[in-house]
């Protein structure tokens, strides 16, 4: 049985970064739509 490596692979960082970027874009769009609806 192999133990999990202590340092994540670069692909893990890439997936995490893409997920965070996606969440940021979704939040930004939602705020822009709310601001446009309020005008």
mmCIF entry with sequence, helices, sheets and N, C-alpha, C, O atoms, coordinates in Angstrom:
data_MODEL
# 
_entry.id   MODEL 
# 
_entity.id                         1 
_entity.type                       polymer 
_entity.pdbx_number_of_molecules   1 
# 
_entity_poly.entity_id                      1 
_entity_poly.type                           'polypeptide(L)' 
_entity_poly.nstd_linkage                   no 
_entity_poly.nstd_monomer                   no 
_entity_poly.pdbx_seq_one_letter_code       
;(UNK)(UNK)(UNK)(UNK)(UNK)(UNK)(UNK)(UNK)(UNK)(UNK)(UNK)(UNK)(UNK)(UNK)(UNK)(UNK)
(UNK)(UNK)(UNK)(UNK)(UNK)(UNK)(UNK)(UNK)(UNK)(UNK)(UNK)(UNK)(UNK)(UNK)(UNK)(UNK)
(UNK)(UNK)(UNK)(UNK)(UNK)(UNK)(UNK)
;
_entity_poly.pdbx_seq_one_letter_code_can   XXXXXXXXXXXXXXXXXXXXXXXXXXXXXXXXXXXXXXX 
_entity_poly.pdbx_strand_id                 A 
# 
loop_
_entity_poly_seq.entity_id 
_entity_poly_seq.num 
_entity_poly_seq.mon_id 
_entity_poly_seq.hetero 
1 1  UNK n 
1 2  UNK n 
1 3  UNK n 
1 4  UNK n 
1 5  UNK n 
1 6  UNK n 
1 7  UNK n 
1 8  UNK n 
1 9  UNK n 
1 10 UNK n 
1 11 UNK n 
1 12 UNK n 
1 13 UNK n 
1 14 UNK n 
1 15 UNK n 
1 16 UNK n 
1 17 UNK n 
1 18 UNK n 
1 19 UNK n 
1 20 UNK n 
1 21 UNK n 
1 22 UNK n 
1 23 UNK n 
1 24 UNK n 
1 25 UNK n 
1 26 UNK n 
1 27 UNK n 
1 28 UNK n 
1 29 UNK n 
1 30 UNK n 
1 31 UNK n 
1 32 UNK n 
1 33 UNK n 
1 34 UNK n 
1 35 UNK n 
1 36 UNK n 
1 37 UNK n 
1 38 UNK n 
1 39 UNK n 
# 
_struct_asym.id          A 
_struct_asym.entity_id   1 
# 
_struct_conf.conf_type_id            HELX_P 
_struct_conf.id                      HELX_P1 
_struct_conf.pdbx_PDB_helix_id       AA1 
_struct_conf.beg_label_comp_id       UNK 
_struct_conf.beg_label_asym_id       A 
_struct_conf.beg_label_seq_id        10 
_struct_conf.pdbx_beg_PDB_ins_code   ? 
_struct_conf.end_label_comp_id       UNK 
_struct_conf.end_label_asym_id       A 
_struct_conf.end_label_seq_id        38 
_struct_conf.pdbx_end_PDB_ins_code   ? 
_struct_conf.beg_auth_comp_id        UNK 
_struct_conf.beg_auth_asym_id        A 
_struct_conf.beg_auth_seq_id         10 
_struct_conf.end_auth_comp_id        UNK 
_struct_conf.end_auth_asym_id        A 
_struct_conf.end_auth_seq_id         38 
_struct_conf.pdbx_PDB_helix_class    1 
_struct_conf.details                 ? 
_struct_conf.pdbx_PDB_helix_length   29 
# 
_struct_conf_type.id          HELX_P 
_struct_conf_type.criteria    ? 
_struct_conf_type.reference   ? 
# 
loop_
_atom_site.group_PDB 
_atom_site.id 
_atom_site.type_symbol 
_atom_site.label_atom_id 
_atom_site.label_alt_id 
_atom_site.label_comp_id 
_atom_site.label_asym_id 
_atom_site.label_entity_id 
_atom_site.label_seq_id 
_atom_site.pdbx_PDB_ins_code 
_atom_site.Cartn_x 
_atom_site.Cartn_y 
_atom_site.Cartn_z 
_atom_site.occupancy 
_atom_site.B_iso_or_equiv 
_atom_site.pdbx_formal_charge 
_atom_site.auth_seq_id 
_atom_site.auth_comp_id 
_atom_site.auth_asym_id 
_atom_site.auth_atom_id 
_atom_site.pdbx_PDB_model_num 
ATOM 1   N N  . UNK A 1 1  ? 0.853   -1.182 0.000   1.00 0.00 ? 1  UNK A N  1 
ATOM 2   C CA . UNK A 1 1  ? 0.000   0.000  0.000   1.00 0.00 ? 1  UNK A CA 1 
ATOM 3   C C  . UNK A 1 1  ? 0.887   1.229  0.000   1.00 0.00 ? 1  UNK A C  1 
ATOM 4   O O  . UNK A 1 1  ? 1.758   1.385  0.856   1.00 0.00 ? 1  UNK A O  1 
ATOM 5   N N  . UNK A 1 2  ? 0.655   2.102  -0.972  1.00 0.00 ? 2  UNK A N  1 
ATOM 6   C CA . UNK A 1 2  ? 1.447   3.331  -1.062  1.00 0.00 ? 2  UNK A CA 1 
ATOM 7   C C  . UNK A 1 2  ? 0.726   4.469  -0.338  1.00 0.00 ? 2  UNK A C  1 
ATOM 8   O O  . UNK A 1 2  ? -0.499  4.582  -0.381  1.00 0.00 ? 2  UNK A O  1 
ATOM 9   N N  . UNK A 1 3  ? 1.503   5.285  0.309   1.00 0.00 ? 3  UNK A N  1 
ATOM 10  C CA . UNK A 1 3  ? 0.941   6.462  0.973   1.00 0.00 ? 3  UNK A CA 1 
ATOM 11  C C  . UNK A 1 3  ? 0.814   7.593  -0.047  1.00 0.00 ? 3  UNK A C  1 
ATOM 12  O O  . UNK A 1 3  ? 1.557   7.634  -1.027  1.00 0.00 ? 3  UNK A O  1 
ATOM 13  N N  . UNK A 1 4  ? -0.115  8.495  0.181   1.00 0.00 ? 4  UNK A N  1 
ATOM 14  C CA . UNK A 1 4  ? -0.289  9.643  -0.708  1.00 0.00 ? 4  UNK A CA 1 
ATOM 15  C C  . UNK A 1 4  ? 0.926   10.555 -0.583  1.00 0.00 ? 4  UNK A C  1 
ATOM 16  O O  . UNK A 1 4  ? 1.457   10.736 0.512   1.00 0.00 ? 4  UNK A O  1 
ATOM 17  N N  . UNK A 1 5  ? 1.369   11.131 -1.702  1.00 0.00 ? 5  UNK A N  1 
ATOM 18  C CA . UNK A 1 5  ? 2.526   12.027 -1.630  1.00 0.00 ? 5  UNK A CA 1 
ATOM 19  C C  . UNK A 1 5  ? 2.200   13.289 -0.830  1.00 0.00 ? 5  UNK A C  1 
ATOM 20  O O  . UNK A 1 5  ? 1.065   13.765 -0.840  1.00 0.00 ? 5  UNK A O  1 
ATOM 21  N N  . UNK A 1 6  ? 3.193   13.816 -0.150  1.00 0.00 ? 6  UNK A N  1 
ATOM 22  C CA . UNK A 1 6  ? 2.985   15.013 0.670   1.00 0.00 ? 6  UNK A CA 1 
ATOM 23  C C  . UNK A 1 6  ? 2.797   16.255 -0.198  1.00 0.00 ? 6  UNK A C  1 
ATOM 24  O O  . UNK A 1 6  ? 2.103   17.193 0.194   1.00 0.00 ? 6  UNK A O  1 
ATOM 25  N N  . UNK A 1 7  ? 3.424   16.256 -1.388  1.00 0.00 ? 7  UNK A N  1 
ATOM 26  C CA . UNK A 1 7  ? 3.329   17.413 -2.282  1.00 0.00 ? 7  UNK A CA 1 
ATOM 27  C C  . UNK A 1 7  ? 2.392   17.062 -3.431  1.00 0.00 ? 7  UNK A C  1 
ATOM 28  O O  . UNK A 1 7  ? 2.631   16.078 -4.131  1.00 0.00 ? 7  UNK A O  1 
ATOM 29  N N  . UNK A 1 8  ? 1.327   17.844 -3.645  1.00 0.00 ? 8  UNK A N  1 
ATOM 30  C CA . UNK A 1 8  ? 0.394   17.561 -4.736  1.00 0.00 ? 8  UNK A CA 1 
ATOM 31  C C  . UNK A 1 8  ? 1.065   17.715 -6.101  1.00 0.00 ? 8  UNK A C  1 
ATOM 32  O O  . UNK A 1 8  ? 2.039   18.455 -6.244  1.00 0.00 ? 8  UNK A O  1 
ATOM 33  N N  . UNK A 1 9  ? 0.542   17.018 -7.089  1.00 0.00 ? 9  UNK A N  1 
ATOM 34  C CA . UNK A 1 9  ? 1.073   17.114 -8.443  1.00 0.00 ? 9  UNK A CA 1 
ATOM 35  C C  . UNK A 1 9  ? 0.666   18.449 -9.056  1.00 0.00 ? 9  UNK A C  1 
ATOM 36  O O  . UNK A 1 9  ? -0.304  19.063 -8.613  1.00 0.00 ? 9  UNK A O  1 
ATOM 37  N N  . UNK A 1 10 ? 1.400   18.904 -10.074 1.00 0.00 ? 10 UNK A N  1 
ATOM 38  C CA . UNK A 1 10 ? 1.047   20.173 -10.734 1.00 0.00 ? 10 UNK A CA 1 
ATOM 39  C C  . UNK A 1 10 ? -0.375  20.177 -11.292 1.00 0.00 ? 10 UNK A C  1 
ATOM 40  O O  . UNK A 1 10 ? -1.033  21.217 -11.299 1.00 0.00 ? 10 UNK A O  1 
ATOM 41  N N  . UNK A 1 11 ? -0.847  19.032 -11.756 1.00 0.00 ? 11 UNK A N  1 
ATOM 42  C CA . UNK A 1 11 ? -2.214  18.951 -12.276 1.00 0.00 ? 11 UNK A CA 1 
ATOM 43  C C  . UNK A 1 11 ? -3.249  19.272 -11.215 1.00 0.00 ? 11 UNK A C  1 
ATOM 44  O O  . UNK A 1 11 ? -4.302  19.836 -11.513 1.00 0.00 ? 11 UNK A O  1 
ATOM 45  N N  . UNK A 1 12 ? -2.947  18.912 -9.978  1.00 0.00 ? 12 UNK A N  1 
ATOM 46  C CA . UNK A 1 12 ? -3.861  19.210 -8.877  1.00 0.00 ? 12 UNK A CA 1 
ATOM 47  C C  . UNK A 1 12 ? -3.965  20.717 -8.673  1.00 0.00 ? 12 UNK A C  1 
ATOM 48  O O  . UNK A 1 12 ? -5.055  21.252 -8.474  1.00 0.00 ? 12 UNK A O  1 
ATOM 49  N N  . UNK A 1 13 ? -2.823  21.394 -8.726  1.00 0.00 ? 13 UNK A N  1 
ATOM 50  C CA . UNK A 1 13 ? -2.830  22.858 -8.606  1.00 0.00 ? 13 UNK A CA 1 
ATOM 51  C C  . UNK A 1 13 ? -3.586  23.491 -9.768  1.00 0.00 ? 13 UNK A C  1 
ATOM 52  O O  . UNK A 1 13 ? -4.318  24.462 -9.574  1.00 0.00 ? 13 UNK A O  1 
ATOM 53  N N  . UNK A 1 14 ? -3.417  22.951 -10.971 1.00 0.00 ? 14 UNK A N  1 
ATOM 54  C CA . UNK A 1 14 ? -4.104  23.496 -12.143 1.00 0.00 ? 14 UNK A CA 1 
ATOM 55  C C  . UNK A 1 14 ? -5.616  23.356 -11.993 1.00 0.00 ? 14 UNK A C  1 
ATOM 56  O O  . UNK A 1 14 ? -6.354  24.305 -12.258 1.00 0.00 ? 14 UNK A O  1 
ATOM 57  N N  . UNK A 1 15 ? -6.081  22.186 -11.573 1.00 0.00 ? 15 UNK A N  1 
ATOM 58  C CA . UNK A 1 15 ? -7.517  21.982 -11.385 1.00 0.00 ? 15 UNK A CA 1 
ATOM 59  C C  . UNK A 1 15 ? -8.072  22.892 -10.294 1.00 0.00 ? 15 UNK A C  1 
ATOM 60  O O  . UNK A 1 15 ? -9.162  23.448 -10.432 1.00 0.00 ? 15 UNK A O  1 
ATOM 61  N N  . UNK A 1 16 ? -7.318  23.037 -9.213  1.00 0.00 ? 16 UNK A N  1 
ATOM 62  C CA . UNK A 1 16 ? -7.756  23.903 -8.124  1.00 0.00 ? 16 UNK A CA 1 
ATOM 63  C C  . UNK A 1 16 ? -7.840  25.359 -8.603  1.00 0.00 ? 16 UNK A C  1 
ATOM 64  O O  . UNK A 1 16 ? -8.788  26.075 -8.280  1.00 0.00 ? 16 UNK A O  1 
ATOM 65  N N  . UNK A 1 17 ? -6.840  25.782 -9.373  1.00 0.00 ? 17 UNK A N  1 
ATOM 66  C CA . UNK A 1 17 ? -6.836  27.147 -9.898  1.00 0.00 ? 17 UNK A CA 1 
ATOM 67  C C  . UNK A 1 17 ? -7.997  27.394 -10.845 1.00 0.00 ? 17 UNK A C  1 
ATOM 68  O O  . UNK A 1 17 ? -8.635  28.445 -10.788 1.00 0.00 ? 17 UNK A O  1 
ATOM 69  N N  . UNK A 1 18 ? -8.276  26.422 -11.724 1.00 0.00 ? 18 UNK A N  1 
ATOM 70  C CA . UNK A 1 18 ? -9.403  26.571 -12.646 1.00 0.00 ? 18 UNK A CA 1 
ATOM 71  C C  . UNK A 1 18 ? -10.726 26.642 -11.888 1.00 0.00 ? 18 UNK A C  1 
ATOM 72  O O  . UNK A 1 18 ? -11.615 27.412 -12.252 1.00 0.00 ? 18 UNK A O  1 
ATOM 73  N N  . UNK A 1 19 ? -10.850 25.853 -10.854 1.00 0.00 ? 19 UNK A N  1 
ATOM 74  C CA . UNK A 1 19 ? -12.072 25.885 -10.053 1.00 0.00 ? 19 UNK A CA 1 
ATOM 75  C C  . UNK A 1 19 ? -12.270 27.226 -9.371  1.00 0.00 ? 19 UNK A C  1 
ATOM 76  O O  . UNK A 1 19 ? -13.377 27.764 -9.352  1.00 0.00 ? 19 UNK A O  1 
ATOM 77  N N  . UNK A 1 20 ? -11.203 27.761 -8.816  1.00 0.00 ? 20 UNK A N  1 
ATOM 78  C CA . UNK A 1 20 ? -11.292 29.068 -8.152  1.00 0.00 ? 20 UNK A CA 1 
ATOM 79  C C  . UNK A 1 20 ? -11.584 30.176 -9.154  1.00 0.00 ? 20 UNK A C  1 
ATOM 80  O O  . UNK A 1 20 ? -12.358 31.089 -8.865  1.00 0.00 ? 20 UNK A O  1 
ATOM 81  N N  . UNK A 1 21 ? -10.971 30.101 -10.327 1.00 0.00 ? 21 UNK A N  1 
ATOM 82  C CA . UNK A 1 21 ? -11.232 31.098 -11.367 1.00 0.00 ? 21 UNK A CA 1 
ATOM 83  C C  . UNK A 1 21 ? -12.690 31.025 -11.812 1.00 0.00 ? 21 UNK A C  1 
ATOM 84  O O  . UNK A 1 21 ? -13.326 32.055 -12.033 1.00 0.00 ? 21 UNK A O  1 
ATOM 85  N N  . UNK A 1 22 ? -13.212 29.820 -11.943 1.00 0.00 ? 22 UNK A N  1 
ATOM 86  C CA . UNK A 1 22 ? -14.611 29.649 -12.326 1.00 0.00 ? 22 UNK A CA 1 
ATOM 87  C C  . UNK A 1 22 ? -15.558 30.219 -11.285 1.00 0.00 ? 22 UNK A C  1 
ATOM 88  O O  . UNK A 1 22 ? -16.548 30.866 -11.627 1.00 0.00 ? 22 UNK A O  1 
ATOM 89  N N  . UNK A 1 23 ? -15.255 29.982 -10.018 1.00 0.00 ? 23 UNK A N  1 
ATOM 90  C CA . UNK A 1 23 ? -16.089 30.545 -8.952  1.00 0.00 ? 23 UNK A CA 1 
ATOM 91  C C  . UNK A 1 23 ? -16.032 32.069 -8.961  1.00 0.00 ? 23 UNK A C  1 
ATOM 92  O O  . UNK A 1 23 ? -17.045 32.738 -8.756  1.00 0.00 ? 23 UNK A O  1 
ATOM 93  N N  . UNK A 1 24 ? -14.841 32.610 -9.201  1.00 0.00 ? 24 UNK A N  1 
ATOM 94  C CA . UNK A 1 24 ? -14.691 34.061 -9.259  1.00 0.00 ? 24 UNK A CA 1 
ATOM 95  C C  . UNK A 1 24 ? -15.482 34.672 -10.401 1.00 0.00 ? 24 UNK A C  1 
ATOM 96  O O  . UNK A 1 24 ? -16.129 35.706 -10.236 1.00 0.00 ? 24 UNK A O  1 
ATOM 97  N N  . UNK A 1 25 ? -15.427 34.023 -11.569 1.00 0.00 ? 25 UNK A N  1 
ATOM 98  C CA . UNK A 1 25 ? -16.177 34.527 -12.720 1.00 0.00 ? 25 UNK A CA 1 
ATOM 99  C C  . UNK A 1 25 ? -17.682 34.445 -12.482 1.00 0.00 ? 25 UNK A C  1 
ATOM 100 O O  . UNK A 1 25 ? -18.417 35.363 -12.844 1.00 0.00 ? 25 UNK A O  1 
ATOM 101 N N  . UNK A 1 26 ? -18.138 33.365 -11.881 1.00 0.00 ? 26 UNK A N  1 
ATOM 102 C CA . UNK A 1 26 ? -19.566 33.209 -11.604 1.00 0.00 ? 26 UNK A CA 1 
ATOM 103 C C  . UNK A 1 26 ? -20.044 34.293 -10.641 1.00 0.00 ? 26 UNK A C  1 
ATOM 104 O O  . UNK A 1 26 ? -21.114 34.871 -10.832 1.00 0.00 ? 26 UNK A O  1 
ATOM 105 N N  . UNK A 1 27 ? -19.257 34.564 -9.619  1.00 0.00 ? 27 UNK A N  1 
ATOM 106 C CA . UNK A 1 27 ? -19.612 35.601 -8.649  1.00 0.00 ? 27 UNK A CA 1 
ATOM 107 C C  . UNK A 1 27 ? -19.629 36.971 -9.309  1.00 0.00 ? 27 UNK A C  1 
ATOM 108 O O  . UNK A 1 27 ? -20.519 37.785 -9.059  1.00 0.00 ? 27 UNK A O  1 
ATOM 109 N N  . UNK A 1 28 ? -18.640 37.212 -10.151 1.00 0.00 ? 28 UNK A N  1 
ATOM 110 C CA . UNK A 1 28 ? -18.549 38.503 -10.828 1.00 0.00 ? 28 UNK A CA 1 
ATOM 111 C C  . UNK A 1 28 ? -19.747 38.726 -11.753 1.00 0.00 ? 28 UNK A C  1 
ATOM 112 O O  . UNK A 1 28 ? -20.311 39.819 -11.795 1.00 0.00 ? 28 UNK A O  1 
ATOM 113 N N  . UNK A 1 29 ? -20.129 37.685 -12.490 1.00 0.00 ? 29 UNK A N  1 
ATOM 114 C CA . UNK A 1 29 ? -21.287 37.808 -13.383 1.00 0.00 ? 29 UNK A CA 1 
ATOM 115 C C  . UNK A 1 29 ? -22.564 38.042 -12.599 1.00 0.00 ? 29 UNK A C  1 
ATOM 116 O O  . UNK A 1 29 ? -23.398 38.862 -12.982 1.00 0.00 ? 29 UNK A O  1 
ATOM 117 N N  . UNK A 1 30 ? -22.713 37.318 -11.499 1.00 0.00 ? 30 UNK A N  1 
ATOM 118 C CA . UNK A 1 30 ? -23.920 37.450 -10.687 1.00 0.00 ? 30 UNK A CA 1 
ATOM 119 C C  . UNK A 1 30 ? -24.043 38.877 -10.151 1.00 0.00 ? 30 UNK A C  1 
ATOM 120 O O  . UNK A 1 30 ? -25.128 39.458 -10.157 1.00 0.00 ? 30 UNK A O  1 
ATOM 121 N N  . UNK A 1 31 ? -22.919 39.437 -9.686  1.00 0.00 ? 31 UNK A N  1 
ATOM 122 C CA . UNK A 1 31 ? -22.943 40.809 -9.159  1.00 0.00 ? 31 UNK A CA 1 
ATOM 123 C C  . UNK A 1 31 ? -23.253 41.815 -10.259 1.00 0.00 ? 31 UNK A C  1 
ATOM 124 O O  . UNK A 1 31 ? -23.978 42.784 -10.031 1.00 0.00 ? 31 UNK A O  1 
ATOM 125 N N  . UNK A 1 32 ? -22.703 41.587 -11.459 1.00 0.00 ? 32 UNK A N  1 
ATOM 126 C CA . UNK A 1 32 ? -22.949 42.501 -12.578 1.00 0.00 ? 32 UNK A CA 1 
ATOM 127 C C  . UNK A 1 32 ? -24.421 42.472 -12.977 1.00 0.00 ? 32 UNK A C  1 
ATOM 128 O O  . UNK A 1 32 ? -24.997 43.513 -13.292 1.00 0.00 ? 32 UNK A O  1 
ATOM 129 N N  . UNK A 1 33 ? -25.034 41.288 -12.965 1.00 0.00 ? 33 UNK A N  1 
ATOM 130 C CA . UNK A 1 33 ? -26.449 41.175 -13.316 1.00 0.00 ? 33 UNK A CA 1 
ATOM 131 C C  . UNK A 1 33 ? -27.322 41.850 -12.269 1.00 0.00 ? 33 UNK A C  1 
ATOM 132 O O  . UNK A 1 33 ? -28.319 42.489 -12.609 1.00 0.00 ? 33 UNK A O  1 
ATOM 133 N N  . UNK A 1 34 ? -26.957 41.715 -11.002 1.00 0.00 ? 34 UNK A N  1 
ATOM 134 C CA . UNK A 1 34 ? -27.734 42.346 -9.941  1.00 0.00 ? 34 UNK A CA 1 
ATOM 135 C C  . UNK A 1 34 ? -27.618 43.861 -10.030 1.00 0.00 ? 34 UNK A C  1 
ATOM 136 O O  . UNK A 1 34 ? -28.597 44.569 -9.794  1.00 0.00 ? 34 UNK A O  1 
ATOM 137 N N  . UNK A 1 35 ? -26.438 44.367 -10.368 1.00 0.00 ? 35 UNK A N  1 
ATOM 138 C CA . UNK A 1 35 ? -26.242 45.810 -10.485 1.00 0.00 ? 35 UNK A CA 1 
ATOM 139 C C  . UNK A 1 35 ? -27.032 46.356 -11.666 1.00 0.00 ? 35 UNK A C  1 
ATOM 140 O O  . UNK A 1 35 ? -27.617 47.435 -11.575 1.00 0.00 ? 35 UNK A O  1 
ATOM 141 N N  . UNK A 1 36 ? -27.055 45.613 -12.781 1.00 0.00 ? 36 UNK A N  1 
ATOM 142 C CA . UNK A 1 36 ? -27.788 46.054 -13.963 1.00 0.00 ? 36 UNK A CA 1 
ATOM 143 C C  . UNK A 1 36 ? -29.295 46.033 -13.699 1.00 0.00 ? 36 UNK A C  1 
ATOM 144 O O  . UNK A 1 36 ? -30.019 46.894 -14.200 1.00 0.00 ? 36 UNK A O  1 
ATOM 145 N N  . UNK A 1 37 ? -29.767 45.075 -12.931 1.00 0.00 ? 37 UNK A N  1 
ATOM 146 C CA . UNK A 1 37 ? -31.190 44.976 -12.625 1.00 0.00 ? 37 UNK A CA 1 
ATOM 147 C C  . UNK A 1 37 ? -31.619 46.101 -11.682 1.00 0.00 ? 37 UNK A C  1 
ATOM 148 O O  . UNK A 1 37 ? -32.778 46.516 -11.702 1.00 0.00 ? 37 UNK A O  1 
ATOM 149 N N  . UNK A 1 38 ? -30.711 46.586 -10.875 1.00 0.00 ? 38 UNK A N  1 
ATOM 150 C CA . UNK A 1 38 ? -31.028 47.633 -9.915  1.00 0.00 ? 38 UNK A CA 1 
ATOM 151 C C  . UNK A 1 38 ? -31.055 49.030 -10.509 1.00 0.00 ? 38 UNK A C  1 
ATOM 152 O O  . UNK A 1 38 ? -31.521 49.968 -9.862  1.00 0.00 ? 38 UNK A O  1 
ATOM 153 N N  . UNK A 1 39 ? -30.570 49.181 -11.718 1.00 0.00 ? 39 UNK A N  1 
ATOM 154 C CA . UNK A 1 39 ? -30.512 50.529 -12.318 1.00 0.00 ? 39 UNK A CA 1 
ATOM 155 C C  . UNK A 1 39 ? -31.831 50.952 -12.878 1.00 0.00 ? 39 UNK A C  1 
ATOM 156 O O  . UNK A 1 39 ? -31.949 52.053 -13.414 1.00 0.00 ? 39 UNK A O  1 
# 
